[in-house]
Amino acid sequence: MSVTSLEDAAYPDTRPPLRRTAPSTLAAGALGNALEWYDFAAYGFLAAIFAKNFFPESDAFVGLISAFGIFAASFLMRPIGGVVFGHIGDRLGRRQALFVSAFMMTGSTVAIGLLPTYASIGALAPVLLLLLRLLQGLSIGGEYTTSAIFLAESATPRRRGLIASFAGCGASGGTLLGSLVGAVTAMAMSTDDLIAWGWRIPFLLGILLGGFTLYLRGSAAEDEAAGKMPHGAKPANRPKGELPLILAFRSDGPDMLRAAALNLTLGAGFYLLFVYLTTYMQQVDGLTARLSLQINTISMIVVLVLAPVFAALSDKIGRKPVVCTGLTGLVLFSWPLFRLLDSGDAEQAFLGQLGFAVLVACYAGPIPCVLAEMFRPATRCTAFSLSYNLAIGLAGGTAPMVAVYLVNREQYDMGPAVYLIVIAAISLLAAVTMKERRGVALD
């Protein structure tokens, strides 16, 4: 990287304003995330059904643990997927990486819906399920990060934060959609029918969302070939023969560490506050499963609505003030908010999780744009994907287990609050030390 290139990256983008990002571009970037997280939510909701259909029935607990083990195994593939799709995105283009990712996810999701069960083919059934889940983990490892980059590079500088936030909105929307389809499917039929064949419906429906996503991304690729897409969409020049992964470590190592630290709260916060808390409210507060899920769903909708608002605010006043405000709020208010969650009162628990939803939206809304702006074009996909997926795997994959250990084993109901405060403080340190790049040219 030449000194001139480094200096150019530090100056604001003074070119004439470009056209607004087309709705089809927004949809192409966001719908893939919806597809990815739709499947993850549907599988988690139906985990008990998978335990019955794909594992021996001699021990129901072992079957359930095995089903969730296959769910967790997909996390191991995410850093590998980040490297693979980061390489594709940096070498061949963002849209090519997004198209391959969506194709892989659509195929594996529909294939799960067609899988024969343990009763039909024996031990081969869980093996095939594991392989398909690993394939999905590989796919999702590059989906969120590449779509965030795709949206950020397709946006005008003054609207970049808002446009990039739709990558996160797609993920949240897909989670809600997966839970909704799973719940409606379970409500619409008897338990016997759900176990026998109904569980397949959410996965087979994935072909509709996946097919539409592939169509939009194919159209986006045609736009690029015709030269109609905004600046920043094509990969930049790089030293011949040097892999993007090697170049990323050599030129972006410090920022990759900073990005990983910044993402720790994204992983721990999401899986702690919107996955584990439903269990916490049942175990600690004694709320019913139905009520805790309702509170959780409302909170996720709040995040979905407010995240773009805070992202748009970051376009006005800067990324650092908004992100640091959200993280500071999590450091200062996690304890009192968890005290509300620990009260045993449904209304106070709702207020506690609603407070967390606002703080998470404030922090998470601008994050996709922050990370896209942090890296240079030649290594952006690789550096972003690897640092993000390592942090999500480390903090997100372990957060529920840490919380369960602190609450159940150590009998410390406020343990999750302390854990979240520590993680948020680490991310806050990374946010304070990052450079403000609002309005800076991405290419």
C-alpha angles and dihedrals in degrees: 000000000000124000089242091056091050091050093047090055090057097058124085120257104260098174120119115280113274127221120281118271109268118243089238089058091051091049093047090054098042104037094063089060089048089054093049096049094038088066094044091052093045092051093048092048092050097039092117090054091051089051090058096044104040106032134055113274095223092100119023092192092054089048093053092046089050091050092052089043089061088048090053093045090067088065089064090062096052098084089047089050089050091056094044097047092036087059091048092047094048096042105034104019140275096267094052090054092048093048093050091045093051092045092051093047094047093049095048093045093053090043090057088055089055098044119126113235133239090266090060105041105008122217092000089073098067090041091057090045090053092049092051092048090050089051089052091049089052090051097047090050090075102026105079096039097045092046090051090052091045091053095043092050091047094054132086111250094249093055100033097109093052095045095047091050089070088076089066092041089056091054093049092044091051091051091052092045093050092050091046095050091045092049094047091048091051092047095047098060143032121273091249092054091046091054094042101048113328094088088069094063099078091051096046089050086060088080090071095053092038094048092051091048092051090049092052093046092048089053090049089054089053090051090053092050089051091051093242100123123095124260123288097039098111124069116260128239117277136178109291115257096011116123116233089234093057092043091049093055092044099047106021104033098120093046091048089056090047091049091049091051090047091053096051091086091046090058100037093039097051098044093040098044102034104028108028098034092072087062092043093054091051097045101038103026098032093231119156119258090244094053094045091050091049091052090048093049093050090049092052090051089053090053091047091053100040100042094074089045092057090042090055089049089055088057088059105040104017138270098264098058093051097043093044091049091055094046093045088052091053091050094048102036106032090091098051092041091053088049087061090048089048094051098091090231118117095215093050091046089053091051090048095053091041088057090051090049092056093048093046091049090051091052100036100042097075096032098093090055093042091056094044090052093047096071136055119247097253093062103018099112095043098043094043095045097046097045092044097048095045090053094044091048093048100042103022098043093049102036097088091047092050091049092049091050094050095046102037104029102031094031089226108141092184093051094101089055092054091047092051092047092054093047092046091050090055091050091046090056089053091048093050092052097046122101120252106242103171108144094010116136113256095207 
